[in-house]
Amino acid sequence: MGVNQEGLRHWRSPQPFLLDNGAVLESIELSFRTWGQLNARGDNAVVVCHALTGDPHADRWWAPLFGAGKVLDPERDFIVCANALGSCYGSSGPASRDAQGRRQATRFPRVSIRDQVRSQMHLLDALGVRHIAWVVGGSMGGLQAIEWALLDPTRVQAVSSVAASAKHSAWCIGWSEAQRIALRADANFHDGNYSDEHPPLAGLAAARAIAMASYRSAASFEDRFGRRVGNETFGNKVSAHPAEERDFAVAHWLRHHGDLLNARFDANCYDTLLASLDSHDVGRGRGGVCKALGQITIPVQVVSIPADALYVPADQFALVEALPCAELSVLRSEHGHDGFLIDADRLEPILRRFRQTMTKAPRQLTAA
């Protein structure tokens, strides 16, 4: 799909991979990026987990976090960011091709957040990582970060989970379902068995518009768009819908993001990853959320965004309440859920302070 291949590396599992749901993949492939060098002790690794449609190029979408003296410092850290299992940027997923060159499409099974983390654990094994100094991720990556603490407790030393939760709430599942309805309403979707020549572009664009609305806040929309009408320029691109130049500016912006996703993502992969999100429940098979989180003894930073209307602050408060060694940090951003990306320059010192202290004092509050 449409991701820059520069710097991408690829790993293929030598053995079959058993999924949470009992399905078995003969092998899996993960694409990934690394920065810095693994030290002789194999204990300076940092794992970065991306969001729903993210890619392994963390130094681009989280650029303010990278650099000398920053929280992600390649001179100090061996940083690894892998494309999630089920995505379409080089990792195994519905867009992967079989020996006949056909997309796996609906033949590719559902994967859970736990499956994604376990696949990355195998990658870290292959890279020679003995200890993981820190795992950090936002949104879907924040869900993975919590699972890292549960699935690899002897290797992971600390975790930061940003704008996430212990389980996908009915509210979040509802947003996922609205996007699935949009996908399936496209006549080209054909229950996921669409052709390469006629993918469900309208459905994927509509799903993206729904998602983008959930990622922002009323205040950010009002401040940026208000009731302005007319075509707008986004970055260096003019909206691709000039015939609708009298539409509201926010409508152009939503359509623009639909166009961007169509150029870089696969509809079946999007559908698969929505199901991965909805699978998230740390308490499943572990005696419930509180019992599961109570087993985590490493320091966990939980970052909350007060304006987040998707993973609402109550989700992070519940995490902190159940974690034995939790630190609650607040990222103040008017942009809502996407604040962890848009205001990454504010997020960086919050994360850096946690890494510097790795405190075990519970329920501390820091804000920026």
N, C-alpha and C positions, 0 to 999 in steps of 0.2 A: 504494500500500500504506500501511501504518500508520506513516508518519513525519510529523513536524511540518513543514508547508510554509513556516513563517515564515522569511523571509530567503533562501529558495532562489531561485537564478537559473537560467536555462536557456540553453544554447547549442546550436545545430544546425549541423553541418558543411555548407558550401556545395557540397562535392564528395563523390563516393563514397569509401568507406573500405575499403581492401584489408586483409584479415585475414591473419595468419600462415599459415593453412591454405589460402589461395588464394581463399576466399569473398570476395564483395564486398557490402558494405552500401551501398544507394543514398545514404544519409546516416546520420549518427549524432547522437544528442542526449545531452548530458551535463547533469545538474543539479549545481549547485555552490554553495558559500558563499564569501564573501570577508570579510576583516576588515582595517581599515586602508586606506591609500591607496598606489597605485603612484606612486613619485617620478618626477620629470621625466626621470631617466636610465633609468628602467625596470629598475633593478637591485636592488631591495629585496624581491623576491618570495620567499616561502617556500611550499613545497608540502607539504601534510600528506596522507598516504595512509592510508585507513582499513582495518580488518580485514574478515574474510569477510562478516559481516552488518551491517557498520557503515554509517554514513550521512555526509552532508557536514557534520553539526552537530558539528564537532570541539571546539567550545568547551563542549560538554556532556559528551561521553564522555572528553575529555582536559582538563577544566576546570582542574586544577591547573597546567597548562602555560601558560595564558593569563593575561595581565595586565601591568600596568606593571612593568618590571624582570624579568619572567619570560622564559623562552626563546622564547615566542611573544608578542610585544609589539605590539599593533596601532598603537601610537604610532610604532614604528620600522619594522615589517614590513608588507608587503602579503601577507596570508596567504590561500592558496587551498586549498580541500579539495573535490574533485569526487567524486561518486558513481561507483563503478567501472563501466565498461562490462560489461553482463551482469547488473547488479543491478536492483533494482526500486524505487528511490527517485527516479525521474525520469530516469534514464539509459536508453539503449536496451538492451533485454534481452528475455527470453522473455515478460515481463509487459506489454511494450509492445503497444499496440493498432494494428491495421491500419485501413484506410479504412472497413471494414465493422464496426469495433468488436470484432473478434476478437483475442484474445491471440495473439502470435506463437508462443508455446509452443515446440514442437520445430522449427518452421520457422526459429527464430533459431539461427544457427550457433554453434559453440564459439568462445570467445575465449581468448586466452592472456594471461599477465601482460604480455608485451610489447605486445600489442594495447591493453591498458588504459593502459599508459604512453604509447604513441604517440597515443592519443586525447586524453590530457591535455596532451600537448605541443602539439597543435593548438589546444586551448582556451587555453593560455598565449600562443600566438601571437596569437589573437584578442583577448586582453586587453592586448596591447601589451608583454608582458614580454620584455625583452632579455637579462637575466641572472637566474639563480635563485640566491639567496644560500645556500639550504639546502633539502634535501629530507629529510623524516623520516617514518617510518611503522613500525608494529609488526605482526607476524604477516604476513598477506597484504600489508599496507602496507609491511612491511620487505622483502618480495620485490620489490615495485615500486620501492622506493628504490634497490636495487642496479641494477635495470634502467635507472632514470633516469641513473645514472652512465655506463652503457654506450651508451644510445641518444641522449643529449643532452650529450655531454662538453664541448662548447664553451660551453654556457650554464650548466650546473650547477657550482657552486663547491665544494660540500661536501654530504655525505650522512650521515645516521644511520639505520642499519638495526637495528631492535629485535626480538629474539626471532625470527630468520629464518634463512635458509640460502642457499647458492649454487645448490642444486638440491633439488627435493622428493625426499626419501629414500624408500626402500621402506617404512620405518616410517610416514612421513606418508601415503604413498599407501594403505597398509593401513587407516589410520583413515578416509581418504576413502571407500574401498570399503565399509567397514562401514556408513557413513552412506548410501551409495547402495543397499546391500542393504536397509536399513530403508525407504527411500523406495519402492523397487520392490515390497516385500512388502505395501504397502497396496493393496488391491483397487481403490481409487479412482484410483490413479496412471495406469493405462492407458498405460504407456510414455510418459508426459508429456502425453498428450492428454486430460486430465481436464476436466470442466466447471467453470464458475464456481460452480455450485450445490453441487458435491460434490468439493471439492479433497481431496487426500490428507493430511488433518490428522494422522491417526495416524502415518503414515509420516514426516512432517516432524518431529513431536514426538519420535519415536523417534530420528531422526537427530540432533536437537539434544541429546538426552540423552547419546548417544554422544560428541558433540563436547564437551559440557560436562565430562564425566569426563576427557577428554584435556587440557582446558584447566587443570585444577587439579592438585593433588598429594595424595599419600596423607596427608601431614602436615596439610594444610589441611582435608581431609575429616574426619580424626580429631579435629582440634581443634574444628571447628565442629559436627559431628554425632555423632561417636562411634557408640554403639549406641542412641541415643535413639529412641524411637518416638512416634508421634502427629502430629497436624496442627501445622503451623508457620505463622507469619506472615512473609511476605517483603516487606520495605518496608512498604507500607500495605495489602497484599493478603494474605488468608488463602488457603492452598492451595485450589484448586478441586476437590479430591478428598476431601471430608469422609467419604464412605462408607468410605474406606480409612484411617481415622484411627489404626489400630493398626499401620500400616506404618512402616518406619523413616523418620526425619526426612530422611535423604539422598534417599530415594525420592520424598518429597513435593517436595523441592527440584528434582530432575531433571524431574519432571512439570510443575512450575510453569514452568520455563524452556521446556519444550516448548509450553505454553499461550501464553507470551509471544511466542515466535517465530511461532506460527500466527496471531497477531493482527496481525503486521507484515510477514510475508515470504511469498514465493511459492516453491513447491516446485521448479519448473523453474529459477528463478533460482538457488536453492540448489545444484541439480544442476550448473548451468552454472559456477558459481563454484568448486565442488569440482574440476571439470575444469580450470579456470584454474590453480588451485593445483598440480595434478598436472603441468601443462604446464611448470612452472618449471624451467629448467635454463639457467643463463647460458652454459654451454659449447656448447649446441646450435647448430650451424652456425658456431661461432667457434673451432673447433679444440680444444675441451675447456675445462673449468672453469678450470684454472690459466692457460691462455693468455688466456682472456677477461678474467679478473680482473686479470691482469698488465698489461692495457691501461689500467686505471683509474689515473690519476695524481693525481686530486684527493683531499683528505683524506676518509677514510671512518671513521666511528665505528661499531663493531659492539658492540651491547649484548647481553649474555648473562645469562640468569637460571638460576642453578645448579639450581633445583628444577623447571625446565621439562622435562616428560616428553614433549612433542610435538616441538618444535624443540630438540633436546637440545644441551647446551653444545658437544659435539663439532662440531656444525654451524657454530657461530660460530668455534670455533678454526680450522676449515678455511678459513673466509673470511679471517680475519686472516693466516693463513699464506700465502695466495696474493695478498693485496692489497699493493701496494707502499707505500701510505701509510695504513696502518690503525692505529686505536687501539681496543683492547679495553677495554670498560667492563663492570662487573658490577653488576647490580641484584639485591640480596639481598631476596628475597620468598618467603615460605613458600607462596604461592598458586600457584606453578607458572607456566605459560605466561601466564595472565591477570594475572600480576603487573604487566605493563606498563600495565594499566588500573587494577587495584585499588590498586596502590601508585604511582600516577602522581605523588604528592607527593614520593616518593623519586626517581623518575625525572627529574623536572624539573631539579634541580641537576646531575645527571650530564650531561644534554643541554646545559644552559646553560654548564657549564665547557668543553665541546667547542666550542660556538659562539664562546665568548670567545677561545679559543686558536687554533682551526682549525689545530692542530699537524700537521706532516707527519712527526713522529718516529714511526717504526713501533713497534708492539707495546707501547705504554704501557698500563698497567693502572690503572683507577680503579674504586673501589667505593663503594657507599652502602647 
